[in-house]
Amino acid sequence: MTKPAPKDWILGISPYVPGKAAADDGRPLIKLSANENPLGTSPAARAALVAATADLATYPDPGAAKMREAIAAAHGLDPARVIYGTGSDELLHIAASAYAGPGDEILYVRYGFSVYDIAARRVGAIPVIAPDADYATDVDALLACVTDRTKVVFLANPNNPTGTMTPREDIARLHAALRPDILFVLDQAYAEYLDGDEDDGGMELAKSAANVLVTRTFSKIHGLAAERIGWGYASAEIIDALHRIRAPFNVTTAGQAAAIAAIRDSGWVDASRTHNRQWREWLAAEIAALSNHGLRAVPSKANFLLILFEGKLTAEAAMKGLWDEGYATRWLPGQGLPHGLRITIGTAEQVRAVAAKLRAMAEAA
Ligand SMILES: Cc1ncc(COP(=O)(O)O)c(C=O)c1O
């Protein structure tokens, strides 16, 4: 051995592919490729962030006490059981690290969030992929994949990249059927886009069950993706385990301040949700009108639509055509969706421009 060798399972990882911000020739594009908030950041959160940069020489509060209290107050939770991460990504990784290792299995659905594969392989665990039901989560198929070696189940709800929603009854049924020693990670990155009556009951489960971790993010509806702030809720025992391996000072001072102001600005969240619902439904109707050209949108409860191209116009051609209009969308061949384009719901003007271009391309194909 003449040089350090990474573990085999590390070399088995395909690096995360971020949403594009430019065309292949370097032209900058408007990003509808990473499910960010097209309305931006709450002015109150921005002001809090700027004020917090007055002191850059001191480490952030390692316990994020004020941020945990603000999150707990907004959601009716125990602040001692709120964990935080450098994005919810960190929480997904440390959940896998704390509960699985070489030879263990980590289970998630086909067309699940791509970080689950990385989180599993990174700790030497075996990723196990359950079949979907027309792009949606199939609880029975997921349960059929559980083995004695299953240690963690990841499920995003609403799911990315499909936007599909697993209803409350199915989440309860899935949880009830999982062995109690399996950690059930319910990734609610897009939960704020749901109407109240669409809640999947995950946070209630996390309050009482010993094996449920719910994760949330400030990157989506709160418009703070640049700051990398996520949080989660679980039993005191799970939170204790995660604290042992999270990075020290994992949320910056400015990030903590911005998150506190953002979670208190319910007006911004409500306006973002209302905008998203209106334009998601509008775009879905436009795509439905192109069904004779082989386009269809997977039913979505998130801030994006997965559009399937099953006619003459291909997803790749559509992506490139949208570059010419100045828009980046997410083509997903690496996730088994060479026929899929995931498009974030942008401003009204952006959504209209995207729809018009898709129509023109579909009709010309
Ligand atoms: C389902 C899901 N979970 C988690 C994340 C990670 O978000 P962040 O690390 O910014 O909190 C994303 C981001 O796209 C996501 O789609």
The ligand as a Gaussian input file, in Angstrom:
#p B3LYP/6-31G(d) Opt

LIG

0 1
 C      -36.555000      16.116000       0.200000
 C      -35.415000      16.993000       0.576000
 N      -34.846000      16.819000       1.770000
 C      -33.810000      17.582000       2.171000
 C      -33.299000      18.564000       1.348000
 C      -32.087000      19.287000       1.834000
 O      -32.299000      20.588000       2.080000
 P      -31.332000      21.444000       2.972000
 O      -30.075000      20.674000       3.224000
 O      -31.113000      22.672000       2.184000
 O      -32.092000      21.684000       4.238000
 C      -33.869000      18.794000       0.098000
 C      -33.311000      19.819000      -0.798000
 O      -33.556000      19.879000      -1.957000
 C      -34.953000      17.987000      -0.301000
 O      -35.516000      18.122000      -1.500000

